[in-house]
Amino acid sequence: MMRQYELVDRVRRYNPQTDEVLLNRAYVYAMKAHGAQVRASGDPFFSHPLEVAAILTEYRLDDATIVAAVLHDTIEDTDSTREEIDRIFGPEIGALVDGLTKLKRLDLVSKRAVQAENFRKLLLAIAADVRVLLVKLADRLHNMRTLHFMAIAKRARIAEETLDIYAPLAGRMGMQRLRDELEDLAFRHLMPEAYATIEARLDDIGRKNDLRIVAIEKELTEALTAAGIKAEVKGRQKQPYSVWRKMERKSISFEQLSDIFGFRIIVDSDEACYKAIGVIHMKWPTVPGRFKDYISTPKPNDYRSIHTTVVGPGRQRVELQVRTNAMHDIASNGIAAHVLYKEGRVRNNAVLTNESKAFQWLRRTIESLAEGSSPEEFLEHTKLELFLDQVFCFTPNGRLIALPKGATAIDFAYAVHTDVGNTAAGAKINGMPAPLLTELQNGDEVEIVCTEGQIPPSVWETLVLTGKARSAIRRATREAMRAQYAGLGRQIVTRAFERAGKPFAEDKIKIALSRFARSSVEDVLAAVGRGEMFSGDVLKAVYPDIADDRKAVSQRPRNEGGWFKMRTNLHVVFRVPGASDEADMKLMPIQGLQPDLPVVFAPNGGAVPGDRIVGILTPGESLTIYPIQSADLTAFDDQAGRWLDARWDIEEGSRSNFPATLLITAINEPGTLGAIATVIGENGSNIANVVINAPSPDFRTLLVNVEVSDLKHLSTIISQLRARPVVSKVERVNG
């Protein structure tokens, strides 16, 4: 176990002004707090926070971060409290330690929910201070180094969590060296046989290619020196996990891999990077499509380098990376490189925020995901953000937008701004009109066409890739639904006040908000619209002395209050008009079909003349007619041979009626059903069936089967129903 003076010496090597008293105090405090606790290895538990601190000294971090590493398990695993840490070590260190402490006594139903809520807390703490992330990654790295001491079942869970969350997070923060080790350790525990096989193959190839690697290093160095470029050339071999992931992603064997080895060229300046690429491309032919310039267009994690692949000696493909020392530092240490000591002083988090694109990305991601998502959704969306490779696109004014590979123009719109996404109506990609669902490619210039007052369709949530877009769409959908419920609630409450002879005024409801446990009038109205609150309760809260003799539905006689329940059947196969009582199908003159084929309408809505229709053939039995928009047709997606094009051939002046189903939401008051029936009757239609549901004492939903002559007839009925004050919403049901 590391000694007290050893920790101080490690810090003093890069920070001569370190506060030795603070470091010593933290060492002694943590040692006493953890006392006789031991790890699964049998080592004193206190050895773990010391090793975490030692890892962080390699990144030359400030005193507060080192002390937080030493103390990071005290609140969670000992009797120490946040207040005590604040008092002894100050609120800055207290906040860091608290950010690393898992939530206790979580009232959540699943282990996954607990994991997700803890992860949300961690990321929110990271957004406030990135040093929390550095301590957490070092903590995870040491735990992975000692994972072999844990039970096998626990090893698998921790290794999987590392591959799912912490390794990608390290990668997004640009800490490639740490990411490589985390992935290597996790892969070793999750798939030991695959790891051992790939490692053995890599060792064998390494021994066989030692001389070739040296020869390529020498040849590159000589070519660059001859061009006056001072460069350090070093060959490197891919990590086992990187090899396995590429084999899985491309479905290829080990023998088909052509880039087991790569070479890194370190030069003095940005200009030298481009000169070196010129020398290399003049010496060896390039592989088309394998040149990437991350210097002019850095990755979101601040990574900068030039990548190219050439056909080198022996006709072998050779991967090359060209960068400066500063770029190499960022590539290896990522965000940690931004908090290195320079001239004895550490740059603060505010400066880090301005300088690091990686941290800006993380903070924006957390802010967009944290609003209104459940813990599980937050975790899933964060994984999506971490995992996917990226494409780089541009706005018309040249702003760079980095998106996950496979992202669409909708993702792009939300990446520009939430309001742009919510009002997106179309897109132009490279100057040409394109659907919003078009998958974007590297270098695309994307212009979003917006329409004011538009609400994003809820189905977009299942089509986008970025967590920001999903959260924004869900939020917009939720707000639209809330506005819809509030509109219904306003109608219900207004009419309740009118029946009581009282004027409806939002100011009066606002005064009584405390009685409703709601924060706004809109919330009260939405609660009434959803059926969570009775309009009579709102009336009583505003006018306590008023008498309200309306009773809950369960206490009311069956036919009281103007409502009655008709004999109903939710699933009715409508007879074709003109069929006899004994028949349930009839020949219909549908153009293009054989004349003796029995034809029936689909249940759950049917079709009316004017609808675009298709027929689903059941050989030897019948042809079932569906409107093209019917959701039931998805059941036949994989049965193309059963689909037949069909169109109406109805004689002009025909008086035949066809079944249609309407879903109506209406206010519950005397005469409502009569008003609905009147509209339908006055338009020459007949009600074949009604199902009434009471989700709330204030309103009803009615599933009404009507008979209409055509689509125009049906549309007239719907529009007139919507115009009735007692009707809030009318929709046609199509399966």
Beta strands, then each sheet from edge to edge (+ up, - down):
strand 1: 232-237
strand 2: 261-267
strand 3: 292-293
strand 4: 306-311
strand 5: 317-324
strand 6: 390-394
strand 7: 400-404
strand 8: 424-429
strand 9: 432-434
strand 10: 446-450
strand 11: 599-601
strand 12: 613-618
strand 13: 622-627
strand 14: 643-646
strand 15: 658-667
strand 16: 686-693
strand 17: 699-708
strand 18: 727-733
sheet 1: 1+ 2- 5- 4+ 3-
sheet 2: 6+ 7-
sheet 3: 9+ 8- 10+
sheet 4: 11+ 13+ 12- 14+
sheet 5: 16+ 17- 15+ 18-
end
